Each structure stands twice: as C-alpha cells, then as structure tokens.
Amino acid sequence: MSITISELPHKEQGLFRSALKLYELRQYKKGLKVCNQILTTIPNHGETLAVKGMFLTNLERKEEGYEHIRRGIEINPKSSISWHVYGIVNRVDFNYDEAMRCYEEALTVDSENLHILRELAQIQTHKRKYEKLVETRTKLVKLNPTLTVFWLGLAVAHHLVGRYDLALKVITTYEDNVKIDPNMASEHPSVIRFMVSEILMYKNWLMELKGDHQQALENLKEIRSRVTDITGWKEQKANLLLKAERREAAALAYQELIERNPDNDNYVRGYLACNGLDMACAEDAEAVLEVIGSLQQQFPSSSTLKFLPLTFCEGDAFVKAAELLAKHALRKGIPSLFTSMKTLYSDKAKGQALGRLMEGYAIQLRDTSRFSDSTDDEPAMASMWSTFYLAQHADYYNDHESALQLIEDAIRVSPDTVELYAVKAKILKHAGDNCGARNTMDFARQMDLKDRFINSKTVKYLLRDNDIDEAERVIALFVSDEMAPKVQTIVDMQAIWYMIERGNAYRRLGDIGRALKQLHQIQSTFDAYFQTQFEFHSFSLRKGTVRAYIDILQWEDQVYTNEVYVAAARAAVDCYIELHDRKVTGTPFVAIAGEEATRPLTRNGTAKQGQHNLSAGVGEAKPAEVNKDPSGATYVDADDHLANALKFVEQLEKSSASQAETHLSAFEVHLRMKKYFLALKAINAIKAINEKHPALVPAAARMVAGMDADESFAAPMKAALKGQLAKAFGELSIEATIKAHEHSLPFALAGAKGLLALGGEGNTASAKSTLLRAASASFGETRTLDNLLAAKRLLEKIGASEAELAGFAESAKKVFSLATCF
C-alpha cells in the first residue's frame, strides 16, 4: 500500500518539503541526503523515490535517477507529484512528448495544480500543440483570473490558432475585469507603463488581424497617450489608414515616417501605395520614379531613395538612376558599391549597362579627373574606386584575368587600402587559386590587425585551403587568453560559419570523423537556437512583450531553413552514406587519431576542474562537459550509419521540402535501407520540384537495379514500382540521358555518379570517359569551378591513373588558367 505525503509522519513531511525547497535552490547533494534520510525510515515512499530520482538526474546519474522515478510511480501511480517530477526530468532532457504525457497524467490526479498547468502550457507551445494549448490556458484563467500572464497566454493561444476575434475578446475581457495584477504591484512605474503599452498595441494588432481597420484606427487614437513605442504607433497608424482606404491621411502618416527615417524602404513603399503606385508594376514605373525623385530632393542623403529606382527602371531611366548612385559612391569612396549593386546583375541587361557606365566613368576620371557633365575635378581616389568596381564586375562574369589586372591597377594607386586586397583574394578564390587567395587575404589582415572582419575572412580562406592549424591560430587572436581552449570557445560562441568551413576542410582532407564532429556541432547549435525559446514561453508573457514573442515563434518555425544548417545537414548525410558504403565494401573508415581529450570545458571555454555551468534554457547546475572524442570516433564507429543519416534527412524534409536536393539526400538513404516506396516518394518529390533535374533518371535506374538485386522484395510490389518508374521516365538509360543533354555538365556528373553506383566494369569505364571530358568546350558555361572539381573528385574516387588526372588537370586549366586546385 502506497503512502502519500499527508500520511507521512510529521518529521518526514517537513523533510520532504525541505527536499523540494533544496531542489529550487539547486542544492542537489543536500537534497539527495534529505531524501535518503526519509527513505531510511520509509523505504517504499513513492514520492520520495521520485524526488530522489530528480536529484540524481541533476547529479549526472541519469539512468539511476530515471529508475528511481519509475519505481516511485510504480509504487504510487496516482501521485501527481511523482508524475510532475517525471515530467520535469523529461523536459530538462528535451523529451517534450514524454514530458507532456507525464504532465497530463499528473493533472488526472490534481487537475487544478497551477504549476503543472503552467508548465504543460509551455510545452504545448513549444511543440506547437495550439488547440490543446487553448484548453490549458483557459483552465489557468478560470483558476486564477487576477493574473495578467494567464490572460495574455490565453489570447496568444487563440492568436496562434488563428482565432483573432476570440483573442481580442480575451484581451477586452481582461481590461474590463482585471484592474490590478498582484504580481505587477511591486514593479517600477516605467515597467508597468511599458507592459500596458505593449498590451494595448497587441490589442490593436488583433483588431487589424480581425479585419476591422476602422475600429483599430479609433482604438489607436484612444491609446496614444498610453503608448511608449512611438515609432510602432506611427507605423501602425500609417498601415491602418492605408488599409482603411484613407489614402490622403495615410500619405501624410508615411511622409512623417519617412522624415524620421528616409532609408526605410517599407515607408517608401507604403507612401507609393497611398498614391496607388507599385514598384513591381511596369505601368507605374514613370509615376513611381517621379514620386521617388521628389523624395530624393527632400532627403538627398538617403541611399535607399537612390537605390530603389534601380530595382524597377529599365533602359535610359535605369542608367540615369544608376549615374546618381554611382557618382555619389565614387566621390565618397564607398567600397560596398558593387556589393549593393550585385542583386541587379540577375538582370543581364542591367549588369551589362552598369559595366558600360563604370567603364565610361573610369576613362573620364583617368583622362580628365572629372565626369563628362561636370566642370569640377573629382576627388583623386574616385578613379581608383571606379577601377575597383570594374574588377569586381569582371570577376562576376568569370573574366578573372581582367579582374586581377584591374585590381592590381587599383592597388598601385592606393597600396594601403585593405579592401583592395580583400577583393583580390576573392578574385583568386573564384579563379581556383586557393593558396594565392589565402596569402592575399592574410596580407590584408596584417595591414590592420584590429579588424575582426578581415581576421574572420582570413580564417575562412585558410580553411578553404585546408590549413586548419593556421586557421585555428588566426581565429584565436580575437579570443581572450583567459578562455582556453580557444577553438572550443569559438564553438561555444556559436560561430556557425567557422564550424561549416572547418567541417568542409576535414571532409576534403578525408577525415570523416572530425568532419562529422563539426557538422554535429552545427546541429547542436541550431537545436540550441530552437530549445532556447522555451524560456520565452513564460518570460515574454510576464514582461508583456507579446508582439515580439509571436515574432520569435514565427522565426523559430523557420530556424532550420537557414542555409548553413541545410548545407551542414546534407554534408552529414553524405558523410554517413560514405561510412556505410565503405563498411559494405569491406573497407571501413577508421577514425584518425591526433588530438588528446581535454579536461572539462565550461561554457566560457575554461578547463578548471570542479567547475559547473548552466545548461542552456533550463537553469540547473550541470557538471562541465568533457571533450572525450576529439576525432569523432563516436560517429565513425556507430552501429547504424544510415539511421544517423536518416535523422538529418527527416529534419530536412520538415524544413527544406521545397528543395530538390533534400529529396535527393532522402533517396540515397532510403535506397540503401531498401525502403523502395520511400525512395520512389523521394524521386516523385524531385520531379514535382524540377522535372528536368539531372539526377532523376540516374536515381530511377539505380532504384530498378536495387530492386532487381533484392531477392527479399516481393515480386508484385517490384513490378508495380517498376511500372510507375517506366510511366514517369520511359527508358531508364543513364547513358542515353547524358547523350540527350550533351551540352550540360550537371547531367554528365549526375549520370557518372549513377553509373558508378550501379557498378560493373562497363559502367565504370563509361563514367570515367564522361568525367575525363568534363572540361571540354561542348559543355560551355556549365563548366563551373565547382562542377570541374566535382568531376576531379569522382575521378580520384574511381582510381583514375596519374596520367589521366594530369590530362584532366591540363584541360581544366584551359578553362580556369589561374587555378591551382586541379
């Protein structure tokens, strides 16, 4: 028979309460002693066993801790405390689904426990269980209708579901019935004013979302004196006036905003909309240009007003607008002129027009020191900056030799300008000379040792040249000597650009273990980005910052779409596939030794024994982490590499399903796992995104070959899948596909990969023949540096002879004459 807390002797009840207090104070060892003291007297007290397990999990004895908690629940399955404890430890370990189940079990016993309901609401928000969240938040409001945070939580829950009318009703009811929140009484008056302001602006936003713009405008006028976010109030006013079709008043409101910040393009677009104009509409171009021209006269220093006409003007109007911006930048010596113009180069005509314009300026400044329409001499450096622009222009069009000549001309004029060397390094990188690029960027770094940006660029270029040790030395220059080991500090700072470049460098060097370690660190970093939001589920409501909180939730929903994460996830899949393939072929990869395990690492990177750090997003003290696997042997020696790859694939399918490469990664994994229906699903997804994707036919052909070789796969299913592939692609001939796209190197590369995957001497020979002619002129502009390097790597993989590789390098150098990477 189980004993509840109320049935404990008086002394043990006091001890039990003190144990809970010690947990709140994070004094886990003392709490454990108290639990043991109770259990000495009553060894089968389920709730004490559960609490003891909670202490053990926080003392890095997780398995033992979980065992105690489960035993406590087994003894007293109707204890809300035990289930609550089980939910807490699961939440701390990010097992949110299990934690949610535990909290729900606890509520079946104690349905009105505010602590449990509040924590359950946080988890439901975190897991985006919005319908259940509404139910939980409603219970909280009913149980304690005096707390502002509960009312805001319920409003947000309705908002997230999309029921803006109910969210508005909740806020209105709160205003009408709750005058003073007891928890706000002790706050500073300025804090209270801010919270009230945020709640009022949130209420107004809900009116807008509901579609009642007139009501929102009237409300906005009423709350003006109580709002502290003046800029936000003015933006909302202009927005609502425009939506309410009160264009004249909206124009005045946007005019006022532009006066506050003429470089905010949203204000300019809103002002244009008040005049019935849209920059995206070609018919409005002339009128839009006239309006922006009048704004330029009022705000001549605004770079945004100078740039916007370039996004929609064509022909002579474009050139005229470009002249205004370019002359200003050349006179002021603005190095970022090409960077700001680069987005325009997607329009071929605009890119060529900019090139002609800058060439004309370069000649005028060189010959006369002035522009053709000016009588005054321009600054002496204006000519150099025009040459600087032209170097980047030539580099964009892959004319690397001309680009280098131009940048050298600029360097001769101004040898002390760091930006010139940075661009020279970029040109060399694009030309395939990674060694020259890293040396040039390092030269620029030494010109200004206090420039963190150039230091980081140098590190990136060193890693591109696979010089990991030197890269570590250089990046450590900007890390305090008190933080050691310094490389771990960079990881703790979540420098994802460094992790991805370092991981790619290890991949190129063939060290799959260390590459995977870097890629998993990126995964951990993005997981931390996502998990950190957990604390904001309560913090933002307490502070009343509801609008920012909803923005955070929306941002977090997209966090895994970041291009660095996507690249890292795909690279990790490729690494695991390589490990799997090598194991299957009898040549398993062995982790490369070379680094010793370090002592415990705290969050600031120190290695002092006995220290503790706070785990992100939870708050309890944790022993410092130990880097026991510097070589990544854990990943290399994993039992199931495909299962590990599948974890990355599943995340990619959630966040990047619109990208064909995501489904190509999925196909590679599912085919090797002999999950043919999922492999077909991946092929169909690729085709839906791009029916002319180079990898489609090779993938289908490989799938057919895989099914034919798999005797365990049922014949009727095999026939059905083959029929679908035949219907979708007809004849599945990789060589025929390569021939049909004889001018496309991506098709040649995809075909070669497919042939190599199929195996056999004939297929290998055909693939080699295709790869050896990758630099041939027939492939035209598809002979990019990345494609040629991919061809080289495949040739090395299949064991091409030194003579064959030398011949390939010679032909590739005809395309990239400055390259040293072949």
Secondary structure by P-SEA (a helix, b strand, c coil): cccccccccaaaaaaaaaaaaaaaacaaaaaaaaaaaaaaacccaaaaaaaaaaaaaaacaaaaaaaaaaaaaaaccccaaaaaaaaaaaaaacaaaaaaaaaaaaaaaccccaaaaaaaaaaaaaacaaaaaaaaaaaaaaaccccaaaaaaaaaaaaaacaaaaaaaaaaaaaaccccccccccccaaaaaaaaaaaaaaaaaaaaaacaaaaaaaaaaaacccccaaaaaaaaaaaaaaaacaaaaaaaaaaaaaaaccccaaaaaaaaaaaccccccccaaaaaaaaaaaaaaaccccccccccccccccaaaaaaaaaaaaaaaaaacccccccccccccccaaaaaaaaaaaaaaaaaaaacccccccccccccaaaaaaaaaaaaaaaaacaaaaaaaaaaaaaaaccccaaaaaaaaaaaaaacaaaaaaaaaaaaaaaccccaaaaaaaaaaaaaacaaaaaaaaaaccccccccaaaaaaaaacaaaaaaaaaaaaaaacaaaaaaaaaaaaaaaaaaaaaaccccccccccccaaaaaaaaaaaaaaccccaaaaaaaaaaaaaaaaaaaaaaacccccccccccccccccccccccccbbbbccccccccccccccccccccccccccaaaaaaaaaaaaaacccccaaaaaaaaaaaaaacaaaaaaaaaaaaaaacccccaaaaaaaaaaaaaaacccccaaaaaaaaaaaaaacccccaaaaaaaacccaaaaaaaaaaaaaaccaaaaaaaaaaaaacccccccccccaaaaaaaaaaaaaacccaaaaaaaaaaaaaaccccccc
